[in-house]
Amino acid sequence: MTLSHNTASGVASDTHPNVANAQIAAPRRLWIWRFLIFILPLLVIAGAVAAFVGMGALKPTPEEKEDVIKAIPVLTALAVQEDVTLKVNIQGEVQPRTEISLVPQINGLITYMSPKFIEGGRFNKGDLLVRIEPTEFELRVTQARANVAQAETVVSREKSESAIARQDWNELGRAGEPTPLTLREPQMAEAQAQLASAKAQLAEAELTLARTSLYAPFTGRVAVRHVDRGEFISVGTKLGQIYATDMMDVRLPMTNEELKRAGMSLGFEANRTTPGIPVTLSADVAGISSEWQGRIVRTDSRFDSQTRVLYAYAEVQDPFGAGSSEGVPLAPGIFVNAAIEGQKLANSLVIPRAALRGNDTVYVADNETLQIKTVTVVSSDRDHAILSGGLNIGDQVITSPIRGVADGMKIAVVTASAIETETSAAASISAKGDE
């Protein structure tokens, strides 16, 4: 028992140093692996950076070049002095000067309807358009004539009896004048009153009979027809709408500025000393461009409270005849453009409208540099701008669009043909690239 114990103790005593050494060596190997895993990549990266820096240092230094400011190509036009006539371009709708509703003044059955009385129909002044059954009214005229004849007989009888009464008075030798009653003057007055009443009734019956026929009060055309033959109508029934073709009006809305340019004012009215202002009306009718000549003859007496415009009225005479445009009439409802000839300005400075930037700015080309100038605009339209100050005659105004404008920027004046050539060349290169 004692021997075994000692042997075991001896073995244990001999192996203890090796275990201790193994325990010490293991952490050292761990630290070595950690060093290799983390430090080695850093060394590789540092080496790559050092190599890149070294290669950059060996690269030749590029030559420095000065930035060259490229001039912007522009199109220009000259500011010229001309005598100009201001024009006002507005729009309006054509409406007839005279347009009425055809309305009967009696009740009755329509027995006749003119073939001209139809939508779009033409008629002349005095043409019969509609007739109402006249038989009843003819009978009334006959009766009224009989009453007149009867009243005339009574008047004749009273005159005869009055004359006989005066003759009897004289034959009897009575002194003084006979009394009115003796001479039957009251009966005479009553008979004459009855005759006047009978004649008035006859005139009324004839007037009513005449109203059975409705005649055209003017030369014109039918806009709308509401009834037809065989229909019973009453007083006030609208039979249709007709208008005269001798004159057409165009109602034109004008602002204060447009009134100024046209030389008109509130309450303008043409007369012998102040003729109307010429105006050219144009419209596209059935694919045909047509023009009519007219004159502005008056304006409204007040401004419209909603739109703040003043309406002017242009008239065109005989728009379906001599005033038509190569056979195209100026009919109601056409929406027309009106070009009004306004004030005449002598020695005005004129530039293309494209040269005006905003309301009062113009770019001027001066010694290959751009100058921004403020101008005073009198009037402008789609093509031109009329100035009263800010430029000199002969100044080169820039008409082409420019981005990033600055006063004094460098520009190059070119012609339109040069720009077209460059554009064509660029388009050709693009087309070849696409192929």
C-alpha positions as CSV (number, residue, x, y, z in Angstrom):
1,M,0.0,0.0,0.0
2,T,2.8,2.4,0.9
3,L,4.8,1.5,-2.2
4,S,2.1,2.2,-4.7
5,H,1.4,5.5,-3.2
6,N,5.0,6.6,-3.4
7,T,5.2,5.5,-7.1
8,A,2.2,7.5,-8.1
9,S,3.6,10.5,-6.3
10,G,6.9,10.1,-8.2
11,V,5.3,10.0,-11.6
12,A,3.2,13.1,-10.8
13,S,6.3,14.9,-9.7
14,D,8.2,14.0,-13.0
15,T,5.5,15.2,-15.5
16,H,4.6,18.6,-13.9
17,P,7.3,20.7,-15.7
18,N,6.2,19.7,-19.2
19,V,2.6,20.7,-18.6
20,A,3.7,24.1,-17.4
21,N,5.8,24.7,-20.5
22,A,3.0,23.8,-22.8
23,Q,0.7,26.2,-21.0
24,I,3.2,29.1,-21.5
25,A,3.8,28.4,-25.2
26,A,0.1,28.4,-26.2
27,P,-0.5,32.1,-25.6
28,R,2.6,33.1,-27.4
29,R,1.5,31.3,-30.6
30,L,-1.9,33.0,-30.3
31,W,-0.4,36.5,-30.1
32,I,1.8,35.7,-33.1
33,W,-1.3,34.7,-35.2
34,R,-3.1,37.8,-34.2
35,F,-0.1,39.9,-35.2
36,L,0.0,38.2,-38.6
37,I,-3.8,38.6,-39.2
38,F,-4.0,42.3,-38.3
39,I,-0.6,43.8,-39.0
40,L,0.2,42.1,-42.3
41,P,-2.8,43.7,-44.2
42,L,-1.9,47.1,-42.9
43,L,1.7,46.6,-44.1
44,V,0.4,45.7,-47.6
45,I,-1.9,48.8,-47.8
46,A,0.9,51.0,-46.6
47,G,3.2,49.6,-49.3
48,A,0.5,50.2,-52.0
49,V,0.1,53.8,-50.9
50,A,3.8,54.4,-50.9
51,A,4.1,52.9,-54.4
52,F,1.1,55.2,-55.7
53,V,2.8,58.3,-54.2
54,G,6.1,57.4,-55.7
55,M,4.5,56.9,-59.1
56,G,2.8,60.2,-58.8
57,A,6.0,61.9,-57.9
58,L,7.6,60.5,-61.0
59,K,4.7,61.8,-63.3
60,P,5.6,64.9,-65.3
61,T,3.9,68.1,-64.2
62,P,1.1,69.2,-66.7
63,E,1.5,72.6,-68.3
64,E,-0.9,75.2,-67.0
65,K,-3.2,76.8,-69.6
66,E,-5.1,80.0,-69.3
67,D,-8.9,79.8,-69.6
68,V,-10.1,81.4,-72.9
69,I,-13.5,83.1,-72.7
70,K,-15.4,82.1,-75.8
71,A,-17.5,84.8,-77.4
72,I,-21.3,84.1,-77.6
73,P,-22.6,84.4,-81.2
74,V,-25.6,86.7,-81.5
75,L,-27.9,88.1,-84.2
76,T,-28.4,91.8,-84.4
77,A,-30.6,94.4,-86.2
78,L,-30.3,98.2,-86.5
79,A,-32.5,100.7,-84.7
80,V,-34.0,102.8,-87.4
81,Q,-36.0,106.0,-87.6
82,E,-39.3,105.9,-89.4
83,D,-42.8,107.4,-89.7
84,V,-45.1,104.9,-88.3
85,T,-48.9,104.4,-87.9
86,L,-49.9,102.8,-84.7
87,K,-52.2,99.8,-85.0
88,V,-54.5,98.1,-82.6
89,N,-55.4,94.4,-83.1
90,I,-58.4,93.2,-81.2
91,Q,-61.3,90.7,-81.8
92,G,-65.0,91.0,-81.8
93,E,-68.2,89.3,-83.0
94,V,-70.3,90.5,-85.9
95,Q,-73.9,91.4,-85.1
96,P,-76.7,92.9,-87.3
97,R,-77.5,96.6,-86.8
98,T,-81.3,95.8,-87.1
99,E,-82.7,92.5,-85.8
100,I,-86.3,91.9,-84.8
101,S,-88.8,89.2,-83.9
102,L,-91.7,88.8,-86.3
103,V,-94.8,89.0,-84.1
104,P,-98.6,89.1,-85.1
105,Q,-101.0,91.7,-83.7
106,I,-104.1,89.5,-84.1
107,N,-105.2,85.9,-83.4
108,G,-105.8,83.5,-86.2
109,L,-104.9,80.5,-88.3
110,I,-101.9,80.8,-90.6
111,T,-103.1,80.1,-94.1
112,Y,-100.0,81.2,-96.0
113,M,-96.2,80.9,-95.4
114,S,-93.8,82.4,-97.9
115,P,-91.1,80.0,-99.1
116,K,-88.7,82.8,-98.3
117,F,-89.7,82.7,-94.7
118,I,-87.3,79.9,-93.7
119,E,-84.0,79.7,-91.9
120,G,-81.4,81.4,-94.2
121,G,-84.1,82.7,-96.5
122,R,-83.6,86.0,-98.3
123,F,-86.4,88.5,-98.7
124,N,-86.8,92.1,-99.9
125,K,-88.6,95.0,-98.3
126,G,-92.4,94.6,-98.8
127,D,-92.4,90.9,-99.4
128,L,-95.4,89.0,-97.9
129,L,-94.0,86.6,-95.3
130,V,-97.1,85.3,-93.4
131,R,-100.8,85.6,-93.9
132,I,-103.5,84.8,-91.2
133,E,-107.0,83.7,-92.1
134,P,-108.7,87.0,-93.2
135,T,-112.4,86.0,-93.7
136,E,-113.6,87.0,-90.2
137,F,-111.9,90.4,-90.5
138,E,-113.2,91.0,-94.0
139,L,-116.8,90.5,-92.6
140,R,-116.0,93.0,-89.9
141,V,-115.0,95.5,-92.6
142,T,-118.2,94.9,-94.6
143,Q,-120.3,95.4,-91.5
144,A,-118.4,98.6,-90.6
145,R,-118.9,100.0,-94.1
146,A,-122.7,99.3,-93.7
147,N,-122.7,101.2,-90.4
148,V,-120.9,104.1,-92.1
149,A,-123.5,104.2,-94.9
150,Q,-126.3,104.1,-92.4
151,A,-124.8,106.9,-90.4
152,E,-124.3,109.0,-93.5
153,T,-128.0,108.6,-94.3
154,V,-129.0,109.8,-90.9
155,V,-126.7,112.8,-91.2
156,S,-128.2,113.6,-94.7
157,R,-131.8,113.3,-93.3
158,E,-131.0,115.6,-90.3
159,K,-129.5,118.2,-92.7
160,S,-132.7,118.1,-94.8
161,E,-135.0,118.4,-91.8
162,S,-132.9,121.3,-90.5
163,A,-133.2,123.1,-93.8
164,I,-137.0,122.4,-93.9
165,A,-137.3,123.8,-90.4
166,R,-135.5,127.0,-91.3
167,Q,-137.7,127.4,-94.4
168,D,-140.9,126.9,-92.4
169,W,-139.7,129.5,-89.9
170,N,-139.1,132.0,-92.6
171,E,-142.4,131.3,-94.4
172,L,-144.4,131.8,-91.2
173,G,-142.7,135.2,-90.8
174,R,-141.6,134.8,-87.3
175,A,-139.3,137.4,-85.9
176,G,-135.7,136.6,-84.7
177,E,-133.6,133.6,-85.2
178,P,-135.0,130.1,-84.7
179,T,-133.7,128.1,-81.7
180,P,-131.1,125.3,-82.2
181,L,-133.7,122.8,-81.2
182,T,-136.1,124.2,-83.9
183,L,-133.3,123.8,-86.5
184,R,-132.6,120.2,-85.1
185,E,-128.9,121.1,-84.5
186,P,-128.6,118.6,-81.5
187,Q,-130.0,115.8,-83.7
188,M,-127.5,116.9,-86.4
189,A,-124.6,116.8,-84.0
190,E,-125.6,113.4,-82.8
191,A,-125.9,112.1,-86.3
192,Q,-122.4,113.4,-87.2
193,A,-121.0,111.8,-84.1
194,Q,-122.5,108.5,-85.1
195,L,-121.0,108.9,-88.5
196,A,-117.6,109.6,-87.1
197,S,-117.9,106.6,-84.8
198,A,-118.9,104.4,-87.7
199,K,-115.9,105.6,-89.8
200,A,-113.6,104.9,-86.9
201,Q,-114.9,101.4,-86.6
202,L,-114.4,100.9,-90.3
203,A,-110.8,102.2,-90.1
204,E,-110.2,99.8,-87.2
205,A,-111.7,96.9,-89.1
206,E,-109.6,97.7,-92.1
207,L,-106.5,98.0,-90.0
208,T,-107.2,94.6,-88.4
209,L,-107.7,93.1,-91.8
210,A,-104.4,94.6,-93.0
211,R,-102.7,93.0,-90.0
212,T,-103.6,89.5,-91.3
213,S,-100.8,90.0,-93.8
214,L,-97.2,90.3,-92.4
215,Y,-94.8,92.1,-94.8
216,A,-91.1,92.4,-94.5
217,P,-90.2,95.8,-93.1
218,F,-86.7,95.7,-94.6
219,T,-84.5,93.7,-96.9
220,G,-82.8,91.0,-95.0
221,R,-82.6,87.3,-94.1
222,V,-84.4,84.9,-91.8
223,A,-82.4,83.8,-88.7
224,V,-85.0,81.5,-87.1
225,R,-88.6,80.4,-87.9
226,H,-90.8,79.1,-85.0
227,V,-94.2,78.4,-86.7
228,D,-95.5,76.7,-89.8
229,R,-98.6,76.9,-92.0
230,G,-101.8,75.7,-90.4
231,E,-100.8,76.6,-86.9
232,F,-103.1,78.8,-84.8
233,I,-101.3,81.8,-83.3
234,S,-102.2,84.5,-80.8
235,V,-101.2,88.1,-80.3
236,G,-97.5,88.3,-79.2
237,T,-96.5,84.8,-80.6
238,K,-93.0,84.9,-82.0
239,L,-93.2,83.7,-85.6
240,G,-89.4,84.0,-86.2
241,Q,-86.3,86.2,-86.1
242,I,-85.2,88.3,-89.0
243,Y,-82.4,90.8,-89.5
244,A,-81.5,93.5,-92.0
245,T,-78.6,93.0,-94.4
246,D,-77.9,96.7,-95.1
247,M,-75.5,97.2,-92.1
248,M,-73.4,95.0,-89.7
249,D,-71.8,96.1,-86.5
250,V,-68.8,94.6,-84.8
251,R,-68.5,95.2,-81.0
252,L,-64.8,95.6,-80.1
253,P,-63.5,95.6,-76.5
254,M,-60.7,98.2,-76.0
255,T,-58.5,98.9,-73.1
256,N,-57.2,102.4,-72.1
257,E,-53.9,101.7,-73.9
258,E,-55.6,100.5,-77.1
259,L,-57.9,103.6,-77.0
260,K,-54.8,105.8,-76.7
261,R,-53.1,104.1,-79.7
262,A,-56.2,104.4,-81.8
263,G,-56.8,108.0,-81.0
264,M,-60.2,107.5,-79.5
265,S,-61.8,108.6,-76.2
266,L,-64.9,108.0,-74.2
267,G,-68.0,109.0,-76.1
268,F,-66.3,109.0,-79.5
269,E,-68.8,109.4,-82.4
270,A,-68.1,109.9,-86.1
271,N,-69.7,112.8,-87.9
272,R,-69.1,115.0,-91.0
273,T,-66.1,116.7,-89.4
274,T,-64.7,113.6,-87.6
275,P,-65.0,110.6,-90.0
276,G,-64.9,107.1,-88.6
277,I,-61.6,105.4,-88.0
278,P,-60.7,102.8,-90.7
279,V,-60.6,99.2,-89.6
280,T,-59.8,96.0,-91.5
281,L,-61.8,92.9,-90.4
282,S,-60.5,89.5,-91.2
283,A,-61.6,85.9,-90.6
284,D,-61.2,82.4,-91.9
285,V,-64.6,81.4,-93.4
286,A,-64.9,77.9,-94.8
287,G,-61.2,77.7,-95.2
288,I,-61.0,81.0,-97.1
289,S,-59.2,83.9,-95.6
290,S,-61.5,86.9,-96.1
291,E,-61.2,90.7,-95.3
292,W,-63.8,93.4,-95.0
293,Q,-63.3,97.1,-94.8
294,G,-65.3,99.1,-92.2
295,R,-65.1,102.1,-89.9
296,I,-65.4,102.7,-86.2
297,V,-68.2,105.1,-85.8
298,R,-68.9,105.3,-82.0
299,T,-68.1,104.0,-78.6
300,D,-70.1,103.1,-75.5
301,S,-70.9,105.9,-73.1
302,R,-69.2,104.1,-70.2
303,F,-66.6,101.4,-69.3
304,D,-67.8,97.9,-68.6
305,S,-67.7,97.5,-64.8
306,Q,-66.7,93.8,-64.9
307,T,-64.0,93.8,-67.6
308,R,-62.9,97.5,-67.4
309,V,-63.0,97.8,-71.2
310,L,-64.8,100.3,-73.4
311,Y,-66.7,98.8,-76.4
312,A,-66.2,100.4,-79.8
313,Y,-68.5,99.7,-82.7
314,A,-67.3,99.2,-86.2
315,E,-69.8,99.2,-89.1
316,V,-69.7,97.6,-92.5
317,Q,-72.2,98.8,-95.1
318,D,-73.9,96.4,-97.5
319,P,-72.0,93.3,-96.1
320,F,-73.9,90.9,-98.3
321,G,-73.3,93.0,-101.5
322,A,-70.7,95.6,-102.3
323,G,-69.2,95.3,-98.8
324,S,-68.6,91.5,-99.1
325,S,-65.1,90.0,-99.5
326,E,-65.1,88.5,-103.0
327,G,-68.6,87.2,-102.6
328,V,-68.1,86.1,-98.9
329,P,-70.6,88.1,-96.8
330,L,-69.9,89.4,-93.4
331,A,-72.6,87.4,-91.7
332,P,-73.8,87.6,-88.0
333,G,-71.9,85.4,-85.6
334,I,-68.5,85.5,-87.3
335,F,-65.7,86.1,-84.9
336,V,-63.3,88.5,-86.6
337,N,-59.9,90.1,-86.1
338,A,-59.9,93.8,-86.3
339,A,-56.8,95.8,-87.3
340,I,-57.4,99.5,-86.5
341,E,-55.3,102.3,-87.9
342,G,-54.5,104.6,-85.1
343,Q,-52.2,107.6,-84.5
344,K,-49.4,108.5,-86.8
345,L,-46.0,109.1,-85.2
346,A,-43.3,111.0,-87.2
347,N,-39.6,110.2,-86.8
348,S,-40.0,107.3,-84.4
349,L,-37.3,104.9,-83.3
350,V,-38.2,101.4,-84.4
351,I,-36.6,98.1,-83.5
352,P,-37.7,94.4,-84.0
353,R,-40.0,93.1,-81.3
354,A,-37.6,90.3,-80.6
355,A,-35.0,92.8,-79.4
356,L,-37.3,94.0,-76.6
357,R,-36.6,92.0,-73.4
358,G,-39.5,92.2,-70.9
359,N,-41.2,95.6,-70.8
360,D,-38.3,98.1,-71.1
361,T,-34.9,96.3,-71.7
362,V,-32.8,96.0,-74.8
363,Y,-29.4,94.3,-75.3
364,V,-27.0,96.3,-77.5
365,A,-23.9,95.0,-79.3
366,D,-21.1,97.5,-78.8
367,N,-17.5,96.7,-79.7
368,E,-18.0,92.9,-79.3
369,T,-19.5,93.4,-75.8
370,L,-23.0,93.3,-74.6
371,Q,-24.6,96.4,-73.0
372,I,-28.0,96.3,-71.2
373,K,-30.0,99.4,-71.8
374,T,-33.4,100.6,-70.5
375,V,-35.7,102.1,-73.1
376,T,-39.1,103.9,-73.2
377,V,-41.6,102.0,-75.2
378,V,-44.4,103.9,-76.9
379,S,-46.1,100.9,-78.5
380,S,-45.3,97.3,-79.7
381,D,-46.9,94.5,-81.7
382,R,-45.8,91.1,-82.9
383,D,-43.2,92.5,-85.3
384,H,-41.9,95.8,-84.1
385,A,-41.4,98.0,-81.0
386,I,-41.6,101.8,-81.2
387,L,-39.4,103.7,-78.7
388,S,-39.2,107.3,-77.6
389,G,-35.9,107.1,-75.8
390,G,-33.0,104.9,-74.5
391,L,-31.4,104.1,-77.9
392,N,-29.7,106.0,-80.7
393,I,-30.3,105.6,-84.4
394,G,-28.1,102.9,-85.8
395,D,-27.5,101.0,-82.6
396,Q,-27.1,97.3,-83.1
397,V,-29.8,95.6,-81.0
398,I,-29.5,91.9,-80.2
399,T,-32.5,89.8,-81.5
400,S,-31.4,86.3,-80.7
401,P,-32.0,84.6,-77.3
402,I,-29.1,84.7,-74.8
403,R,-28.7,82.8,-71.5
404,G,-26.9,84.1,-68.4
405,V,-26.8,87.7,-69.6
406,A,-24.3,90.0,-68.0
407,D,-23.4,93.6,-68.8
408,G,-20.1,93.7,-70.6
409,M,-20.1,90.0,-71.6
410,K,-18.2,89.1,-74.8
411,I,-20.2,88.5,-77.9
412,A,-19.6,87.9,-81.6
413,V,-22.1,89.3,-84.1
414,V,-23.0,86.7,-86.8
415,T,-25.4,86.5,-89.6
416,A,-28.4,84.3,-89.8
417,S,-26.9,82.4,-92.8
418,A,-23.8,81.5,-90.7
419,I,-26.0,80.1,-87.9
420,E,-28.0,78.1,-90.4
421,T,-24.7,76.6,-91.9
422,E,-23.5,75.6,-88.4
423,T,-26.8,74.0,-87.6
424,S,-26.9,72.1,-90.8
425,A,-23.3,70.8,-90.2
426,A,-24.2,69.7,-86.7
427,A,-27.2,67.9,-88.0
428,S,-25.2,66.2,-90.6
429,I,-22.6,65.0,-88.1
430,S,-25.3,63.7,-85.8
431,A,-26.9,61.8,-88.7
432,K,-23.6,60.2,-89.6
433,G,-23.1,59.2,-85.9
434,D,-26.5,57.6,-85.9
435,E,-25.6,55.5,-88.9
